[in-house]
Amino acid sequence: MNSNTVILAGATGDLGERIGRALLRKGATVRAVVRPGTLQDKIRHLKTLGFTLAESGYDVPSLTACFDGATCVVSALNGLDDVIIGQQGALLDAAVAAGVPRFIPSDFSLDYTRTRPGENRNMDLRRTFRARLDAAPIRATSVLNGAFSTVLTDDAPILLPRVRRVLHWEDAHQPLDFTTKDDVADFTADVALDPDAPRDLRIAGGSASATELAAIASALSGQRYRTMRAGGMGRLGALIRLTQRLAPAKGDVFPVWQGMQYLRDMMSGRGQLMANDNARYGKADWTAIHTMMSGRV
């Protein structure tokens, strides 16, 4: 058995490709699962990177054959229940059938183990799959990284350069965790190659409150940034419910209200990373929050 052969699902996605690249840099063989009908330019791209490709329609028999000789399955799949429970469940069943000893699910989020069931759809899907994974005869490790840095600068109304404000809900001093995708990918590659990795590993490139983010933005821009309180958790909850009624978009992975649910888990403190495993593999080049914000203010 080649102890450096890692199965990668979701390699055609942004985070998945980054994880695959990191694995290759660390000397692993990356066997990427691709669906029938995947565009040929994507196939050529993955091959050019150095990935070995295995085609599967995410049925357990074909996946089981793909997994022969591997020591870890890494899932970077992104989707709703048909993906996180269905396709990822097929990955899990195949990994068990093939005797793969380790599995890394597509969690890559704030600490959903501390959040409230029913308040964040995408975290509920992870929680449901976690129960299935923990019942399986395989060693699992989840990587929890707070929010990707794009949530701070692009995907959510937190940093507002046009009005020089940092928006927050509830407490302006609540720490918020952010990590770049490259740092998540680099750390995940180390996890995939670590046979002794524990059930959960928590990482953050940096943690800062809205007050601290405003100070960083002020220092970077030379202009004064202030915090702006949009309301408390009660108001945010009411706004989420209203948005779900007016724009349900239930088939979207990240509708507007889903992003708001994620902000609630961050700004309430329930999803905060209470421990930090950044030093486990000696990684010292974490991207700091001021670097994430550089050029954005």
C-alpha positions as CSV (number, residue, x, y, z in Angstrom):
1,M,0.0,0.0,0.0
2,N,1.3,3.5,-0.9
3,S,0.9,5.4,2.3
4,N,1.0,8.7,0.4
5,T,-2.0,8.0,-1.9
6,V,-4.9,10.3,-1.0
7,I,-8.3,10.2,-2.7
8,L,-9.7,13.7,-3.4
9,A,-13.4,14.4,-4.1
10,G,-14.3,17.8,-5.3
11,A,-11.0,18.5,-7.1
12,T,-12.7,20.5,-9.8
13,G,-13.8,23.0,-7.2
14,D,-11.7,25.9,-5.8
15,L,-10.9,24.5,-2.4
16,G,-10.5,21.0,-3.7
17,E,-7.9,22.0,-6.3
18,R,-6.0,23.9,-3.6
19,I,-6.0,20.9,-1.3
20,G,-4.8,18.7,-4.2
21,R,-2.0,21.1,-5.0
22,A,-0.9,21.2,-1.4
23,L,-0.9,17.4,-1.2
24,L,1.3,17.2,-4.3
25,R,3.8,19.7,-2.8
26,K,4.1,17.5,0.2
27,G,4.9,14.4,-1.9
28,A,1.5,12.7,-2.0
29,T,-0.1,10.9,-4.9
30,V,-3.5,12.5,-5.5
31,R,-6.2,10.4,-7.0
32,A,-9.0,12.7,-7.9
33,V,-12.6,11.4,-8.3
34,V,-14.3,13.0,-11.4
35,R,-17.8,12.4,-12.6
36,P,-18.6,11.1,-16.1
37,G,-19.1,14.0,-18.4
38,T,-16.7,16.3,-16.6
39,L,-15.6,19.0,-19.1
40,Q,-12.4,18.0,-21.0
41,D,-10.7,21.3,-20.2
42,K,-11.1,20.5,-16.5
43,I,-9.8,17.0,-17.1
44,R,-6.7,18.3,-18.9
45,H,-6.1,20.9,-16.2
46,L,-6.1,18.3,-13.4
47,K,-3.8,16.0,-15.3
48,T,-1.5,18.9,-16.0
49,L,-1.3,19.6,-12.3
50,G,-0.2,16.0,-11.7
51,F,-3.5,14.5,-10.4
52,T,-4.3,10.9,-11.2
53,L,-8.0,10.7,-12.2
54,A,-10.6,8.1,-11.4
55,E,-14.0,8.3,-13.0
56,S,-17.1,7.5,-10.9
57,G,-20.8,8.4,-10.9
58,Y,-20.6,8.3,-7.1
59,D,-22.0,4.8,-6.9
60,V,-20.4,2.7,-4.2
61,P,-19.0,-0.1,-6.4
62,S,-17.1,2.1,-8.7
63,L,-15.9,4.3,-5.9
64,T,-14.7,1.2,-4.0
65,A,-12.6,0.2,-6.9
66,C,-11.2,3.7,-7.2
67,F,-10.1,3.7,-3.5
68,D,-8.0,0.6,-3.6
69,G,-4.6,1.1,-1.9
70,A,-5.4,4.6,-0.5
71,T,-5.0,5.6,3.1
72,C,-7.2,8.7,3.3
73,V,-10.3,10.1,1.5
74,V,-10.6,13.9,1.5
75,S,-14.0,15.3,0.6
76,A,-14.1,18.9,-0.7
77,L,-17.6,18.5,-2.0
78,N,-19.9,21.4,-1.9
79,G,-23.7,21.3,-2.0
80,L,-26.9,20.5,-0.2
81,D,-28.3,17.2,1.2
82,D,-27.9,15.3,-2.1
83,V,-24.2,16.1,-2.0
84,I,-23.2,16.4,1.7
85,I,-25.3,13.4,2.8
86,G,-25.8,11.5,-0.5
87,Q,-22.6,11.7,-2.5
88,Q,-20.4,12.1,0.6
89,G,-22.2,9.2,2.1
90,A,-21.3,7.1,-0.9
91,L,-17.7,8.2,-0.4
92,L,-17.8,7.0,3.2
93,D,-19.4,3.6,2.3
94,A,-16.8,3.0,-0.4
95,A,-14.0,4.0,1.9
96,V,-15.1,1.5,4.5
97,A,-15.6,-1.2,1.8
98,A,-12.1,-0.6,0.4
99,G,-10.5,-0.6,3.8
100,V,-9.3,3.0,3.6
101,P,-8.4,3.9,7.2
102,R,-9.1,7.6,7.3
103,F,-11.7,10.1,6.1
104,I,-11.8,13.9,6.1
105,P,-15.3,15.3,5.5
106,S,-16.1,18.5,3.8
107,D,-16.7,20.5,6.9
108,F,-14.3,23.5,6.6
109,S,-16.4,25.9,8.6
110,L,-16.9,27.6,11.9
111,D,-17.3,25.3,14.9
112,Y,-20.7,23.8,14.1
113,T,-20.3,21.4,17.0
114,R,-21.2,24.3,19.3
115,T,-24.0,25.8,17.2
116,R,-27.8,25.3,17.7
117,P,-29.5,22.7,15.6
118,G,-32.1,24.2,13.3
119,E,-30.5,27.6,13.0
120,N,-28.1,27.1,10.1
121,R,-29.1,24.8,7.3
122,N,-25.6,24.1,6.0
123,M,-24.3,23.4,9.5
124,D,-27.2,21.0,10.1
125,L,-26.1,19.0,7.1
126,R,-22.6,18.7,8.4
127,R,-24.0,17.7,11.8
128,T,-26.1,15.0,10.2
129,F,-23.2,13.6,8.3
130,R,-21.0,13.8,11.3
131,A,-23.3,11.4,13.2
132,R,-23.1,8.9,10.3
133,L,-19.4,9.3,10.0
134,D,-18.8,8.7,13.7
135,A,-20.9,5.5,13.5
136,A,-18.7,4.1,10.7
137,P,-15.6,1.9,11.3
138,I,-13.2,4.5,10.0
139,R,-11.0,7.2,11.6
140,A,-12.3,10.7,10.8
141,T,-10.9,14.2,11.2
142,S,-12.8,17.4,10.6
143,V,-11.0,20.7,9.9
144,L,-12.8,23.7,11.3
145,N,-11.4,27.0,10.2
146,G,-13.9,29.7,11.1
147,A,-14.9,31.6,8.0
148,F,-12.9,31.8,4.8
149,S,-11.3,35.2,4.4
150,T,-13.6,36.0,1.5
151,V,-16.5,36.2,4.0
152,L,-14.7,39.2,5.5
153,T,-13.8,41.0,2.2
154,D,-16.2,39.8,-0.5
155,D,-19.1,37.5,0.5
156,A,-20.7,39.2,3.5
157,P,-21.5,42.7,4.6
158,I,-18.8,43.0,7.3
159,L,-16.2,45.3,5.8
160,L,-17.8,48.3,4.1
161,P,-15.1,50.4,2.5
162,R,-17.4,52.9,0.7
163,V,-18.7,54.2,4.0
164,R,-15.6,53.2,6.1
165,R,-17.6,51.0,8.5
166,V,-17.3,47.5,9.9
167,L,-20.8,46.1,10.3
168,H,-21.6,43.9,13.2
169,W,-24.5,42.4,15.1
170,E,-24.7,42.3,18.9
171,D,-21.3,42.8,20.5
172,A,-18.6,44.7,18.7
173,H,-16.0,42.9,20.8
174,Q,-17.0,39.4,19.8
175,P,-13.9,37.6,18.2
176,L,-14.4,36.5,14.6
177,D,-12.2,33.8,13.1
178,F,-11.0,34.0,9.5
179,T,-8.6,31.7,7.4
180,T,-7.6,31.9,3.8
181,K,-8.4,29.0,1.5
182,D,-4.7,28.4,0.8
183,D,-4.0,28.1,4.5
184,V,-6.9,25.7,4.9
185,A,-5.7,23.6,2.0
186,D,-2.1,23.5,3.2
187,F,-3.2,22.4,6.7
188,T,-5.7,19.9,5.4
189,A,-2.9,18.2,3.3
190,D,-0.9,17.8,6.5
191,V,-3.9,16.3,8.2
192,A,-4.5,13.8,5.3
193,L,-0.9,12.6,5.7
194,D,-1.1,12.3,9.5
195,P,-2.3,8.8,10.6
196,D,-2.7,10.1,14.2
197,A,-4.8,13.1,13.5
198,P,-7.6,13.6,16.1
199,R,-11.3,13.8,15.5
200,D,-11.3,17.6,15.2
201,L,-8.7,20.2,14.4
202,R,-9.4,23.9,14.7
203,I,-7.4,26.6,12.9
204,A,-7.6,30.3,12.2
205,G,-5.3,32.6,10.3
206,G,-6.5,35.3,12.6
207,S,-9.2,36.3,15.0
208,A,-10.5,39.9,15.5
209,S,-13.6,41.6,16.7
210,A,-15.4,44.3,14.7
211,T,-13.6,46.9,16.9
212,E,-10.3,45.4,16.0
213,L,-11.2,45.1,12.3
214,A,-12.0,48.8,12.3
215,A,-8.6,49.6,13.8
216,I,-6.8,47.4,11.2
217,A,-8.8,49.0,8.4
218,S,-7.9,52.5,9.7
219,A,-4.2,51.7,9.9
220,L,-4.2,50.2,6.4
221,S,-6.1,53.0,4.7
222,G,-5.1,56.0,6.6
223,Q,-8.7,56.9,7.0
224,R,-10.9,56.4,10.1
225,Y,-13.1,53.3,10.1
226,R,-15.8,52.9,12.7
227,T,-18.0,50.0,13.8
228,M,-21.7,50.0,12.9
229,R,-24.1,48.0,14.9
230,A,-27.0,46.6,12.8
231,G,-28.9,45.2,15.9
232,G,-28.9,42.3,18.2
233,M,-29.4,38.6,17.6
234,G,-33.2,38.9,17.9
235,R,-33.3,41.5,15.1
236,L,-31.0,39.4,12.9
237,G,-33.1,36.3,13.5
238,A,-36.2,38.1,12.4
239,L,-34.5,39.4,9.3
240,I,-33.4,35.9,8.4
241,R,-36.9,34.6,8.7
242,L,-38.3,37.4,6.6
243,T,-35.6,36.9,3.9
244,Q,-36.4,33.1,3.8
245,R,-40.0,34.0,3.1
246,L,-39.4,36.6,0.5
247,A,-36.5,34.9,-1.3
248,P,-36.4,31.2,-0.3
249,A,-34.0,30.0,-3.0
250,K,-34.1,26.6,-1.3
251,G,-32.1,25.0,-4.1
252,D,-29.2,27.4,-3.8
253,V,-26.2,26.4,-1.7
254,F,-25.6,29.9,-0.5
255,P,-28.8,32.0,-0.7
256,V,-28.7,35.4,1.1
257,W,-30.4,34.0,4.2
258,Q,-27.8,31.2,4.5
259,G,-25.1,33.8,4.6
260,M,-27.0,35.6,7.3
261,Q,-27.3,32.4,9.3
262,Y,-23.5,32.0,9.1
263,L,-23.0,35.6,10.3
264,R,-25.4,34.8,13.3
265,D,-23.3,31.8,14.3
266,M,-20.1,33.9,14.0
267,M,-21.3,37.1,15.8
268,S,-23.2,35.3,18.5
269,G,-20.0,33.5,19.5
270,R,-21.6,30.1,19.2
271,G,-19.4,29.1,16.3
272,Q,-16.2,30.6,17.7
273,L,-13.1,28.4,17.7
274,M,-12.3,28.0,21.4
275,A,-9.1,26.1,20.7
276,N,-6.3,26.5,18.2
277,D,-4.3,23.7,16.5
278,N,-2.3,26.0,14.2
279,A,1.0,24.7,15.5
280,R,0.4,21.0,15.1
281,Y,2.4,20.6,11.9
282,G,4.8,23.5,12.3
283,K,3.1,25.8,9.8
284,A,4.3,29.3,10.5
285,D,3.2,31.2,7.4
286,W,-0.4,31.8,8.3
287,T,-2.0,34.7,6.4
288,A,-2.8,37.4,9.0
289,I,-6.0,39.4,9.0
290,H,-4.3,42.6,8.1
291,T,-2.9,40.9,5.0
292,M,-6.4,39.5,4.1
293,M,-7.7,43.1,4.3
294,S,-4.8,44.7,2.5
295,G,-5.9,46.4,-0.8
296,R,-9.6,46.1,0.3
297,V,-9.9,49.3,2.3
